[in-house]
Amino acid sequence: MKIFRTAIVLLLLILSGVLGAQWLARDGARDLGEVVVRAGGYDFSATLPGALLALAAGVLLLWICWKLLTLPFRAWGRYRRKQARARLTEGLEALHGGHWQRAEKLLLLAAEDDEVGTIARTAAVRAADGRGDEAAVQAHLAALAERSARAHALAVADRALSRQDPSQALAALDSAAAQPLPPRGLMLRAQALAELGRAGEAYGMLGPLKQQQALSLPEYSLLEAQLAAKAMRESADANVLAERWETLPKPLRADAGIVAAYAERAAGLRWDDAAARSLEQAIDARWDESLVALYGRLPIGKLDSRRASAQRWLQTHPDSPALLVTLAQLARLQGQWPQAQEFLHRALAQGASAEAWEELGHGFAAAGQEELARRSYANALGATRGVAATELPGRDLKQKIFDEAVVEERDEHGLPRLRG
């Protein structure tokens, strides 16, 4: 295409010269003025248009001569660029296939070209890393820093995060030479901040990440929920926790993981009302077994109100194992071990496992029944390993009749259905 464009330009120039020569052949052309050039005792005269045309022809002739002289060098440059791209392609394919040494050799040859040198050096770092050659990695990184500070920062940060060193990653990304960060740099910086216990700052970077479309929509939603939950757990005091909670979008305040993180942190800060209220609102809005289980084991007071809420939920979810265990936990904390034991047997009949056996162990231990507590704890441990539970000794006829009654009805899937 370049040769074709050059030929078109030359044809146009020749056509212009012919038309100009015909025009100059007319007598009226001399009325435009005359140019006289004296050199070496000789006078050269021409009309002004003729002089301009001669000058243009001279420039054109010099340009053609220059092109002809530089043609071999340009051809050699094109050949080298083509070779560099071919080596880069082969090197990346070898890198993808895990041929580290071959990939590094090809990429080093490709790095000699200015146009593909940056990407070649970046890939060479990965190849040297694959070989486990730290000296080669540092040499590639030093060469990469001379070419592109931004690419160097990304390579260092990516490598540091893979080695669980977020401090080094953040230092590289925050260097002045690497600014402004591209989308991947923003993503790596958010990851580094989160791993350093600064999830609140990382959450503040979600706006630029979304604006630059650094993540797909599902990945962005997942990261947003993870950072929000981590920011809740890292809140230094109740005011910071409340501010972060209130600034969350409404959909996130209904997310089970975020609600659990907020409630646990609020409980840790002795903000019992906020912890209980957040769980109650989330459970009322959308039933979630994990939140129900947390509602029972949360280390806060308000036993009477929590028991009342759990009893209210039992009317609509009588077969919930998590709710039955929660009721048992609250009853035991209120000193009502017989009722707690009844709830736990119902929970086991509905499919509860380790958490119900562990709660039985706590209750038996508090009641001084060491043998039953030991067997309950053993069943809890076995349940986490998929081992069938062993029956507790000394269970009376009333308990056995109750266990048979609660599993008497089964649904269409063969699962036990608790009677109302």
N, C-alpha and C positions, 0 to 999 in steps of 0.2 A: 504493500500500500504506500509506503514511503517513496519508493521508486516511481510509482504511478503519479503521485502528487508532484514530485520534482519535475517529471516530464511535462506535466500540464503547465507548471509555472514557467518552464523554459519556452514552451510553445507560445504562451501568452506574451512573454518578453520579446520573442522574435517577431511576433505579429505587431507588437507595439513599435519595434524598431523599423519594420518595413513601412508601416503607416507614417511614422515620423519622417523617414527618408523621402517618401513621396511628397509629403507636405513641405519639406525643406527645399525640394527641387523647384518649387514655385518661386517666382521673383518676390512675391509679397512677403516671403518669410524673412527677408533682410530688414524689413521695416521694424522688426522687433529688437534690433540692436546687434552689435558685433563684438566678439571677444577676441582680443589679441594677446597671445602668449609669446614672450621673448625668452629664449633659452639658447645659450651657446652662440650668440650672435645671429641667430635666426629668428625670424618672426613667423608665428603661426596664427592665422586668423580664421575665425569661423563665426557664423551667426550664433546668437545666444541659444536658440533651441538646438542647433547642431552641437554646440559645446556640451550642453546638458546631456544630449543623447550619447555623445562620445564618452562622457564620464560614466554614464550608466552602463554602457557597453564594456568599459574597462573594469568597472566593479564586478559586472557579471562574469567577465573572463577570469578575473582573479578568484572569484568564488568557485567557479568550475575547476580551476587549477587546484585550489585548496581541497575540494572534495575528492579530486582524483588522487592527490597526494596522501590524504588521510584515509582513503578507502581501505587499504590493508589493515591499518590499525583498528578501524571501526569493525571490520569483519572479525578480527581477532578478539575484540572486546565482546561482540555478540556471541562468538563461540564460547568464550569463557563463562559468560552469564548462562548460556544454555547448559554447559557442563555443571555449573554450580547448582542450578535448579534440579538437574538430573541426580546429582549426588545428594541433594537435600531430600528429594523424594525417596531415593533408595535408603538413605539413612533413617528416615522416619518409618519406613516400612520395616527395616531391621529392628529399630527400637520397639515398635509395636509387637514384633515377634519375639522379643527378648534376646536378640543377638547383640549383646551389649558392646563387645569389642569391635565388631564390624560396623555397628551403627556409629560408634564414637569416631572411628577412622573416617568414615564417609562424611560425617557432620563437620569434622575439623577441616576437611578439604572444602566443603561448601561454605564454611565460615569465612573463607578468604574473600568471598564476594560481598561487597558493601550492601547490596540490596537484600540478600537473604542471610547475612551474617548474624543478625540478632536472633532470629528464630533457630538458626543452626546451633549457636552457642547455648541457647536455652535447652534445646533437646540434648546437647552433649552433656550438660550437667546431669540430666536424668540417666543417660547411658553410663556415665562414670559412677553415679550413685548405685546403679544396678550392679556394677562390678565391685562395688565396695571400696573404690579407690578415692580416699578422702583428699589426697594431694591433687589428683586430677580434677576433682570437683572444685576445689578452691582456685585452681588455675583457670578453669572455665569461668567461674564466677568473677574473677578479677578481670578477665578479658571482656566479659559481658558488661561489667560496670563501665568500662571505657566506651562501649558502644551505646548503651541505653541504660540510664539510671533507673528508669521505671521498670524495665524488664528484669534488671538485676534485683530490684526490691521484691518483685513478685516471686522470682525464683527462690530467693533467700527465705521469704515468708512461707511459701509453700513447703519448702524443705524443713523449716523449723517446726511448723505445726505438725508435720508427719512424725517428727521426733519429740513431740510433747514439750516444745520450748516456745510457748506463746510470747514470752518477753522479747526474745530475739526477733520473732516475726513482727511484733508491734513496732520495735525500734526501726526495722528496715522499712516498714510501710509508712512510718511517720517522718522519714527523712525528707528534707525540703526538696531534694533533687527529684524525688519520686512523685511529686505533686503536679497536677491533680491525679488522683488514683483512678484507674479504669474500673469498670464494674466488678471484675474479678478481684481487684485490689480491695474494693470496699467489702466484698464478701469475706475475704481473708482477714481483714481488719476486725470485722464484726465477730468472726470466730475466735480470733486472738483475745479480744476483750472479754468475750463470754468465758473463755478458759481461764482468764486471769481474775475471775470473780467480779467483773465489771459489766454484768449483763444489762444493767440499766443504760449504760452508754451504748452498748451494742444495739439495744432496742431502739434507741434514738437514730440509728443509721438505717432503719427499715425504710424510711421515706426515700432517701436517695437510691437505695437498692431497688425499690419498686419503680421509681421514676426511670431508672436506666435499664429496667427489665433484666436484671442480673440473674433472676431465678424464674422458673415457671410458676404459674399460679399455685399449684399444689405444694411445691417446694417452699414458696414464700409463706403460705399459710402455716405450714409445719414449723418453719423457722420462727415465725411470729409467735406462735403458741409456746414454743420451747423457750424463747428469750423472755417472754412475759412471765412464765412460770419461774424461771431462774431468777429474774429480777425481783419477784416477790420474796423468794427465799433469801435473797441477799440484802433485803431492806434492813437498814441499820436501826431504825426506830419506827415507832407507830406512825409518826407524821409522814415519813417517806413512804411507808407501806400504804397509808391511806391515799396519798397523792397518786401513787402508781396505780392503785386499784380504781380510783375515780376517773383517771384519764384513759383507762382501757376502753376500747369500743365494746358496745353491748354484747355482740356475739362472743367475744373473748371472755367476758364475765360469766358466760354460761358454759364455758369449756371446763370439763371435769378436772383436767390436770391443773389448770390455772386456779380454779376454785380451791382445789386441795392444797396447792402451794400457799395460797393466801391464808386459808384457814389454819394451816400448820404454823405459819410464821406469826399470825395474829395470836395463836395460842401460846407460842414461845415468848411473845412480848406481853403476855398476861392481858390480852385484849379479848376476854372471853366472849363478850356479847357480839363483837364483830365476827369472831370465828364461827360461833353457832349460827348467827343470822345468815352468813354467806352460804353455809351448807344447807340450811333449811330452804332458803330461796331457790338455790340451784336444784335441790331434790324435788321441790314442789313444781318447778318449771319442767324438769326432765328427769325421770327416774334413772338413777345410776347406782349400781351395786357398790362400786368402789367408794363413792361418796357416803353412802349409807354405812358402810363398814367403818370409814373414817369418823363418822359422826359418833359412833360408839366408843372408839378407842382414843379420841382426842383428849388430851390431858387438861380438861377445863372442868369447872363446876357446873352449875345450872342443871343438876341431875333431875330435878322434878320436871322442869320445862322440857328437857330433852326426852325424858321418859314419856311425857304427854304427847310430844310430836311423834315419837316412834310408835306409840299405841295408835295414833290417828292414821299413820301410814299403813299399819298392819291391817286395817279394814279393807284397804284396796290392794294390798300386796301380802296376803297371808302366807304365800309360799316362798317368800324371799329368804334365802339362807342368811344373807348379810344382815337383813333386818332382824331376824330371830337372834343372831349372835349379838347384835347391838343391844337388843332388849335384855339379853342375858348379862351383858357387861354392865349396863346401867343398873339392873336389879341387884347384881352382886355388889356394886359400889354403894348401893343403898342399904346393904346388909340383908337382902332378901335372897339368900342362897337357894332355898328350895324352888322359888319361882325361876331363878336364873338357870337352875339345873333342868327344869322343865322346858324352858325355851331352847336350851342347848340340845336336848334330845330331839325336839322337833326340828331344829336346824340340821342335825345329822340325818334325820329321816328325809329331809328335803335336799340333801346333797352337799351340805357343808362338810368341810374336810379339816385341814390342819388348824384353821383359826378356831373352830368349835372345840376340837380336842384340847388345844392349848388353853382355851378359856376354862374348860372343865378342870384341867390341871391346876390352874390358878385357884379356882374355887375349892377344890379338894384340899389343896395345900393350906389355904387359909382356914379351912375347917378342921385341919389336923389329920386328915385321912391320907397319910403318906403313901400307902400302897396304891390307892386309886389315883392319886396325883401322879405317881411315877408311871403307872400304866397309861394314863391319859397323855402325858408328855411323850411317851414312847410312840403312842399312836399318832400324835401330831408330827413327830419326826418321820415316822414311816409314811405318812400321807404325802409329805413333800417328796418322797422317793418312789411313790407309786406302790407301796406295800399295803396290803389289806390290813385293816384295823382288827385288833383282837377285842373280844367282848370283856367288859369290866366284870370282875367277880362281885358277888353280893348284891346284884340288882334284884329288887323284889318283883313279885308278880304284877303289881300295879304298873311299874315302869315298862315291863315287857308288853303288857296289854296295850298301853298307850302307844308304844312304838309300832305295834301291829296295826293299831287303829289309824294312825296318821298316814300309813302307806297303803291302806286298804283300797283307796281309789287311785287309779292311774290314768294319765291322759292318753291321747292317741299315739304318742311316741313311746309309751311304756314307762314314763317318768312318774314318780310319786306325786300325788296331788293332795295337798293338805285340806282337811275339812274345815269349813267355816266354823 
